[in-house]
Amino acid sequence: MLLKKLAGQTAIYGISSIVARLLSYLLAPYLTRFLSRADYGSVTDMYAIIPFALVLLTMGMESGYFRFAGRAESREDKERVFATTWGAVTSVALFFLGIVLLFNNDIADVMGYGDNPSFVSIVAIIITLDAITAIPFAKLREDGRAKTFVVIRLLSVVVNLSMCIGFYDLLPKIDSSLFSVDFGVGYVFVSNLIASFVVLFVLLTQCRVSFFKFSPRVLKTILIYSLPLLLSGIAGTANEFIDRQMIKYMMPEELAKSALGVYGAAVKIGVISLLFTQMYRMAAEPFFLSNFKREDFVNINAQALKYFMIISITIFLTITLFIDLFALIVGKDFREGMYILPVVLVANILSGVVLNLSFWYKQTGKTKFALYVTCFGLLFTVVFNILLIPKLGYYGSAIARLICEIAMVGLSYYLNRRYFPTPYDLKKLGEYVLLGGILYCFGFLTVELPLVLKYLCNLALLIIFVIYSIRREHIDVFGLVKSIIKK
């Protein structure tokens, strides 16, 4: 019953995330056909900085909010937790914005955007707005207001997409003098900025709170819990995005921006697999961080990992067996990097495994283990990027990311077995991984077949995995769909 609840919540966030991501993906084919590799490299570069900055500014408060709001004994206590976490994050975000605006030109020079310092200030405002809205979004999830969460997320994407098309397509047609070629890629950031302002305005109407309920005592308690998550979040985000910076600075200057653009386009397609991880996390965090008996927690967590792997491998096979179709998402000049996609996808799956293996120490308050795991992974990321980028270029970064995720899964599993043994069904997990690998290898045998026959054979390979999983787990597909619709 509890697992069905988790599946239902995951589906709600998932359907919205899929729609939102599909809308967002319309930007990838649009921009990679409009912008040069170097310009798209600038977009990749800037958007690699945003998650890192958000981790710093939110200070691990989202997980802290879930844990303490979920255990609040009264509505007033829950409101105090919200006011405290939101107030703290908002204050830090505004301080960050002030510092960036004060030293904007110097920061732009260091980042290589001295000719366009406005890019830095615009992105800084986006980061600030996104940080301020992080806790209200967490509140919607904790309150179970998934539909409101969905609508606001979709609104953000629609506004962003509409503004991009307006700036790049409609504005030059209306009056070419209004469109600045020199500003070029900057319109991507302006579109995002407008969307972030719209989201903030809508959230303010949904999450009214009195900041007079801000409590230094509560803040201290939450910070003690969240500080290790902040530090691990910094390391974890660096694991995911430091490869872009290392490509930028370790490859020859004349090739770096172009390589970064191609790498960013390939990773963009790989994000499809992270989409499931993201929607699962949105449902699972508030679910697993509420009050649970140890026996219930370990059993549900073990089952959740198994189903997570089944769906993740299905997504992997879908993309890799039809990789030439997914490559059409990006412009022709960017498709040369598609060969790194399987490596990126496997790394993304392992990232989700690490997420599953993290819930026990977040739920029990032993968040120091998050720091151990992510710092361990960061060490592998940095070392192998340094070793592999000079020899393999951006493919070396993809391999380094995979090695990092393997290392973090290994350490996470060791910590779980030692401190909080969870009965993961390794036999079945191994079965699904092995079957997925075999079917992926069979996909190479269809490469030379006529196009239609090739797709039919690959579809058959995908169906084999899906049917095997359903029968092996005795999944009531219709019953599951029914419960999701009711949600």
Legacy VTK file of the C-alpha trace (Angstrom):
# vtk DataFile Version 3.0
C-alpha trace
ASCII
DATASET POLYDATA
POINTS 487 float
0.000 0.000 0.000
2.783 2.419 0.952
4.730 1.453 -2.161
1.651 2.180 -4.282
1.427 5.593 -2.639
5.058 6.262 -3.563
4.426 5.049 -7.121
1.382 7.284 -7.426
3.249 10.368 -6.209
6.179 9.534 -8.508
3.804 9.241 -11.453
2.217 12.628 -10.756
5.571 14.370 -10.594
6.764 12.205 -13.456
4.016 13.042 -15.927
4.460 16.741 -15.220
8.235 16.457 -15.448
7.987 14.579 -18.745
5.696 17.219 -20.243
7.868 20.011 -18.864
11.048 18.367 -20.116
9.525 17.715 -23.543
8.655 21.394 -23.788
12.135 22.243 -22.592
13.624 19.899 -25.178
12.065 21.994 -27.885
14.732 24.543 -26.969
17.573 22.099 -27.678
16.755 21.499 -31.369
15.866 25.168 -31.718
19.001 26.587 -30.119
21.426 24.016 -31.550
20.205 24.979 -35.016
20.305 28.714 -34.323
23.465 29.031 -32.203
27.002 28.010 -33.087
28.777 25.269 -31.142
30.764 27.915 -29.258
27.637 29.911 -28.337
25.833 26.782 -27.187
28.986 26.026 -25.235
28.408 29.305 -23.366
24.859 28.189 -22.527
26.209 24.840 -21.284
28.891 26.641 -19.274
26.491 29.037 -17.557
23.859 26.413 -16.836
26.523 24.222 -15.236
27.138 27.005 -12.705
23.483 27.462 -11.693
22.978 24.092 -9.892
26.248 24.529 -8.004
25.240 28.008 -6.818
21.763 26.788 -5.848
23.227 24.065 -3.653
25.288 26.696 -1.839
22.390 29.103 -1.368
19.748 26.561 -0.312
22.203 25.097 2.255
20.605 21.661 2.336
17.469 23.304 3.752
15.077 21.427 1.480
15.874 18.073 3.073
15.937 19.813 6.461
12.488 21.232 5.829
11.086 17.814 4.825
12.470 16.154 7.933
11.386 18.742 10.509
8.090 19.763 8.898
7.182 16.077 8.557
7.750 15.620 12.301
6.130 18.860 13.462
3.550 18.276 16.171
1.261 21.155 15.206
0.426 23.400 12.274
2.105 26.313 14.042
5.323 24.322 14.435
5.253 23.433 10.751
4.743 27.093 9.804
7.676 28.032 12.039
9.891 25.517 10.241
8.800 26.943 6.882
9.282 30.575 7.898
12.717 29.798 9.328
14.048 27.833 6.364
12.578 30.200 3.767
13.798 33.264 5.623
17.331 31.887 5.925
17.583 30.893 2.264
16.088 34.192 1.064
18.524 36.234 3.150
21.556 34.298 1.897
20.342 34.502 -1.722
19.902 38.284 -1.588
23.347 38.680 -0.006
24.822 36.567 -2.831
23.121 38.752 -5.450
24.469 41.911 -3.847
28.044 40.574 -3.915
27.811 39.490 -7.566
26.349 42.811 -8.717
29.008 44.719 -6.777
31.876 42.823 -8.412
30.103 41.934 -11.655
32.798 43.076 -14.106
35.618 41.363 -12.213
33.666 38.079 -12.016
32.851 38.309 -15.743
36.536 38.740 -16.595
37.514 35.686 -14.544
34.780 33.580 -16.177
35.765 34.664 -19.689
32.711 36.848 -20.298
34.426 40.243 -20.045
32.821 41.306 -23.328
29.345 40.511 -21.972
29.330 41.128 -18.194
25.540 41.408 -18.308
25.416 37.597 -18.794
26.843 37.164 -15.300
24.427 39.609 -13.652
21.392 38.082 -15.399
22.374 34.540 -14.397
23.011 35.752 -10.823
19.447 37.099 -10.624
18.108 33.791 -12.007
20.049 31.897 -9.331
18.724 34.203 -6.616
15.099 33.820 -7.709
15.417 30.038 -8.029
16.943 29.838 -4.541
14.141 31.932 -3.054
11.517 29.651 -4.618
13.212 26.383 -3.532
11.600 26.171 -0.075
8.086 27.151 -1.286
8.371 24.374 -3.887
9.446 22.005 -1.103
6.400 23.075 0.916
4.071 22.199 -1.957
5.643 18.740 -2.121
5.504 18.214 1.646
1.859 19.336 1.721
1.027 16.849 -1.032
-0.024 19.630 -3.419
1.431 17.861 -6.414
-1.011 19.379 -8.918
-0.124 22.936 -7.898
3.556 22.026 -8.072
3.006 20.607 -11.571
1.136 23.648 -12.889
3.782 26.106 -11.680
6.644 24.022 -13.102
4.877 23.770 -16.447
4.165 27.497 -16.418
7.867 28.173 -15.936
8.830 26.046 -18.926
6.117 27.470 -21.189
7.111 31.051 -20.381
10.800 30.268 -20.908
10.157 28.544 -24.230
7.776 31.255 -25.457
10.193 34.053 -24.605
13.080 32.284 -26.383
11.047 31.874 -29.553
9.870 35.475 -29.227
13.400 36.869 -28.900
15.082 34.760 -31.583
12.308 34.330 -34.126
9.602 36.965 -33.762
11.568 40.015 -32.591
13.871 40.217 -35.657
10.822 39.915 -37.938
8.915 42.657 -36.121
11.850 45.087 -35.989
15.394 43.909 -36.716
16.829 46.952 -34.943
15.452 45.603 -31.639
17.479 42.387 -31.964
21.150 42.688 -30.992
23.372 40.120 -32.720
26.178 40.957 -30.281
23.930 40.048 -27.327
23.141 36.744 -29.103
23.132 33.978 -26.529
22.076 36.465 -23.837
18.439 36.161 -24.902
18.471 32.570 -23.579
19.292 33.931 -20.125
16.768 36.779 -20.344
14.020 34.274 -21.217
14.931 32.197 -18.173
14.978 35.327 -16.019
11.433 36.281 -17.026
10.221 32.731 -16.306
11.866 32.813 -12.856
10.116 36.100 -12.004
6.751 34.633 -13.050
7.320 31.558 -10.858
8.233 33.692 -7.842
5.100 35.802 -8.252
2.825 32.738 -8.491
4.474 30.998 -5.524
4.063 34.088 -3.354
0.306 33.777 -3.858
0.424 30.108 -2.827
2.754 30.161 0.186
1.833 32.974 2.506
3.805 33.017 5.713
4.713 35.404 8.475
8.463 35.891 8.708
7.854 36.920 12.325
7.676 33.177 12.989
11.359 32.932 12.080
13.082 31.096 14.937
16.880 31.223 15.518
16.547 28.151 17.738
14.810 26.162 14.998
17.338 27.431 12.454
20.210 26.173 14.576
18.631 22.712 14.835
17.962 22.523 11.090
21.445 23.788 10.227
23.059 21.086 12.358
21.062 18.535 10.366
21.512 20.262 6.981
25.167 21.322 7.110
26.531 17.900 6.078
23.917 17.835 3.301
25.105 21.270 2.153
28.717 20.128 2.010
27.767 16.867 0.313
25.511 18.804 -2.047
28.440 20.978 -3.079
30.565 17.916 -3.739
27.666 16.115 -5.431
26.889 19.015 -7.751
30.572 19.366 -8.524
30.527 15.667 -9.454
27.791 16.358 -11.985
28.955 19.669 -13.432
32.690 20.149 -12.827
33.363 18.188 -16.014
32.087 21.165 -18.048
34.576 23.488 -16.363
37.418 21.004 -16.785
36.643 20.625 -20.492
36.576 24.410 -20.776
39.969 24.923 -19.145
41.845 21.685 -19.973
41.174 21.420 -23.701
42.939 23.732 -26.193
41.308 27.158 -26.091
40.354 27.075 -29.770
38.485 23.769 -29.285
37.130 24.084 -25.740
33.912 26.046 -26.321
32.991 23.957 -29.368
33.676 20.691 -27.513
31.670 21.965 -24.565
28.736 22.672 -26.876
28.806 19.143 -28.356
29.226 17.557 -24.923
26.388 19.660 -23.524
24.086 18.574 -26.357
24.837 14.876 -25.743
24.333 15.257 -22.005
21.075 17.095 -22.741
19.695 13.949 -24.369
21.051 11.864 -21.497
19.040 13.989 -19.105
16.005 11.979 -20.244
17.181 9.215 -17.903
17.807 11.704 -15.104
14.240 12.880 -15.584
12.936 9.690 -13.987
15.445 10.041 -11.136
14.296 13.615 -10.609
10.598 12.770 -10.497
11.305 9.814 -8.204
13.317 12.056 -5.867
10.500 14.611 -5.714
8.108 11.953 -4.473
10.559 9.863 -2.446
12.244 12.571 -0.357
9.168 13.707 1.577
7.934 10.087 1.589
11.058 8.497 3.100
11.962 11.407 5.391
8.685 11.240 7.315
8.187 9.033 10.369
8.788 5.368 9.539
9.262 2.218 11.550
12.665 0.741 10.740
11.187 -2.514 9.433
8.757 -0.729 7.096
11.481 1.645 5.905
14.025 -1.011 4.917
11.451 -3.206 3.177
9.950 -0.368 1.139
13.369 1.088 0.344
14.564 -2.297 -0.931
11.483 -2.712 -3.123
11.749 0.874 -4.372
15.328 0.366 -5.576
14.314 -2.734 -7.526
11.496 -0.984 -9.370
13.682 2.067 -9.875
16.251 -0.116 -11.656
13.626 -1.800 -13.844
12.323 1.530 -15.126
15.819 3.016 -15.470
17.042 0.085 -17.583
13.891 0.366 -19.730
14.721 4.028 -20.361
18.354 3.124 -21.123
17.292 0.547 -23.715
14.738 2.896 -25.256
17.348 5.583 -25.872
20.273 3.376 -26.893
18.278 1.105 -29.220
16.849 4.165 -30.973
19.839 6.458 -30.517
19.780 7.750 -34.093
16.220 9.028 -33.544
17.096 10.705 -30.249
20.106 12.317 -31.945
17.650 14.285 -34.101
16.783 16.321 -31.002
19.935 18.380 -31.526
21.297 20.094 -34.616
23.381 18.203 -37.185
26.639 19.829 -36.087
26.157 18.485 -32.549
25.450 14.820 -33.336
29.064 13.727 -33.453
29.013 13.396 -29.652
26.224 10.806 -29.525
28.720 7.953 -29.055
29.203 9.019 -25.419
25.473 8.693 -24.699
25.452 5.070 -23.375
28.185 5.972 -20.880
26.250 9.056 -19.768
23.061 7.004 -19.348
24.698 4.313 -17.203
26.233 7.051 -15.016
22.779 8.598 -14.630
21.277 5.268 -13.534
23.991 4.838 -10.920
23.300 8.370 -9.707
19.746 7.233 -8.959
21.056 4.176 -7.117
23.139 6.485 -4.902
19.967 8.493 -4.216
18.156 5.325 -3.081
21.079 4.350 -0.875
21.071 7.799 0.767
17.578 7.782 2.266
18.501 5.756 5.353
21.035 8.248 6.680
18.847 11.232 5.813
15.922 9.617 7.628
17.963 8.744 10.705
19.726 12.124 10.832
23.199 10.689 10.144
23.781 13.114 7.305
27.563 13.086 7.752
27.594 9.969 5.546
26.321 12.064 2.631
29.514 14.098 2.891
31.707 10.976 2.915
30.038 9.555 -0.200
30.039 12.692 -2.336
33.587 13.761 -1.427
34.749 10.241 -2.258
33.046 10.543 -5.641
34.440 14.027 -6.262
37.961 12.712 -5.774
37.402 10.175 -8.575
35.800 12.827 -10.792
38.697 15.250 -10.542
41.462 12.645 -10.838
39.990 10.846 -13.853
39.036 14.057 -15.656
42.644 15.211 -15.297
43.890 11.857 -16.587
41.393 11.352 -19.419
40.467 14.759 -20.897
43.937 15.383 -22.451
43.762 11.953 -24.138
40.062 11.490 -24.928
38.550 14.989 -24.817
34.935 15.168 -23.681
34.605 11.364 -23.907
37.123 11.261 -21.062
34.764 13.395 -18.986
31.908 10.970 -19.611
34.052 8.023 -18.505
35.253 9.945 -15.428
31.631 10.593 -14.448
30.843 6.880 -14.791
33.825 5.894 -12.630
32.751 8.462 -10.020
29.216 7.023 -9.827
30.541 3.444 -9.558
32.747 4.516 -6.656
29.859 6.269 -4.868
27.544 3.273 -5.300
30.229 1.012 -3.846
30.823 3.191 -0.796
27.096 3.834 -0.266
26.337 0.135 -0.335
29.176 -0.610 2.107
27.882 2.028 4.552
24.366 0.667 4.245
25.455 -2.904 4.998
27.489 -1.780 7.997
25.147 0.701 9.677
21.600 0.142 8.352
21.328 -3.238 6.565
18.584 -3.148 3.958
17.416 -6.375 2.265
18.091 -5.386 -1.343
17.322 -8.240 -3.713
20.750 -8.397 -5.374
19.853 -11.540 -7.323
16.949 -9.903 -9.122
18.827 -6.634 -9.546
21.641 -8.591 -11.163
19.158 -10.360 -13.441
17.756 -7.092 -14.760
21.181 -5.528 -15.273
22.436 -8.653 -17.083
19.356 -8.918 -19.298
19.515 -5.196 -20.112
23.200 -5.531 -21.052
22.558 -8.560 -23.282
19.676 -6.845 -25.101
21.806 -3.713 -25.563
24.555 -5.834 -27.162
22.005 -7.545 -29.441
21.122 -4.037 -30.641
24.495 -3.847 -32.410
23.474 -6.800 -34.582
20.615 -4.785 -36.092
22.724 -1.794 -37.192
23.144 -2.929 -40.806
19.495 -3.969 -41.283
17.072 -1.888 -43.382
15.729 0.987 -41.288
12.179 -0.286 -40.689
13.361 -3.824 -39.896
16.042 -2.438 -37.596
13.491 -0.447 -35.588
11.118 -3.408 -35.395
13.884 -5.690 -34.105
15.001 -3.108 -31.542
11.403 -2.603 -30.443
11.149 -6.363 -29.935
14.290 -6.286 -27.752
12.761 -3.528 -25.632
9.449 -5.403 -25.298
11.303 -8.533 -24.163
12.760 -6.650 -21.217
9.454 -5.024 -20.273
7.458 -8.278 -20.413
10.143 -10.186 -18.501
10.128 -7.561 -15.741
6.335 -7.471 -15.462
6.050 -11.247 -15.224
9.054 -11.656 -12.924
7.622 -9.133 -10.457
3.941 -10.077 -10.991
3.176 -6.406 -11.613
-0.509 -5.571 -11.944
-0.082 -2.973 -14.685
-3.780 -2.122 -14.971
-4.151 -1.835 -11.207
-1.133 0.453 -11.024
-2.435 2.666 -13.823
-5.815 2.801 -12.085
-4.271 3.973 -8.794
-2.208 6.615 -10.638
-5.294 7.960 -12.410
-7.081 8.219 -9.054
-4.136 10.250 -7.747
LINES 1 488
487 0 1 2 3 4 5 6 7 8 9 10 11 12 13 14 15 16 17 18 19 20 21 22 23 24 25 26 27 28 29 30 31 32 33 34 35 36 37 38 39 40 41 42 43 44 45 46 47 48 49 50 51 52 53 54 55 56 57 58 59 60 61 62 63 64 65 66 67 68 69 70 71 72 73 74 75 76 77 78 79 80 81 82 83 84 85 86 87 88 89 90 91 92 93 94 95 96 97 98 99 100 101 102 103 104 105 106 107 108 109 110 111 112 113 114 115 116 117 118 119 120 121 122 123 124 125 126 127 128 129 130 131 132 133 134 135 136 137 138 139 140 141 142 143 144 145 146 147 148 149 150 151 152 153 154 155 156 157 158 159 160 161 162 163 164 165 166 167 168 169 170 171 172 173 174 175 176 177 178 179 180 181 182 183 184 185 186 187 188 189 190 191 192 193 194 195 196 197 198 199 200 201 202 203 204 205 206 207 208 209 210 211 212 213 214 215 216 217 218 219 220 221 222 223 224 225 226 227 228 229 230 231 232 233 234 235 236 237 238 239 240 241 242 243 244 245 246 247 248 249 250 251 252 253 254 255 256 257 258 259 260 261 262 263 264 265 266 267 268 269 270 271 272 273 274 275 276 277 278 279 280 281 282 283 284 285 286 287 288 289 290 291 292 293 294 295 296 297 298 299 300 301 302 303 304 305 306 307 308 309 310 311 312 313 314 315 316 317 318 319 320 321 322 323 324 325 326 327 328 329 330 331 332 333 334 335 336 337 338 339 340 341 342 343 344 345 346 347 348 349 350 351 352 353 354 355 356 357 358 359 360 361 362 363 364 365 366 367 368 369 370 371 372 373 374 375 376 377 378 379 380 381 382 383 384 385 386 387 388 389 390 391 392 393 394 395 396 397 398 399 400 401 402 403 404 405 406 407 408 409 410 411 412 413 414 415 416 417 418 419 420 421 422 423 424 425 426 427 428 429 430 431 432 433 434 435 436 437 438 439 440 441 442 443 444 445 446 447 448 449 450 451 452 453 454 455 456 457 458 459 460 461 462 463 464 465 466 467 468 469 470 471 472 473 474 475 476 477 478 479 480 481 482 483 484 485 486
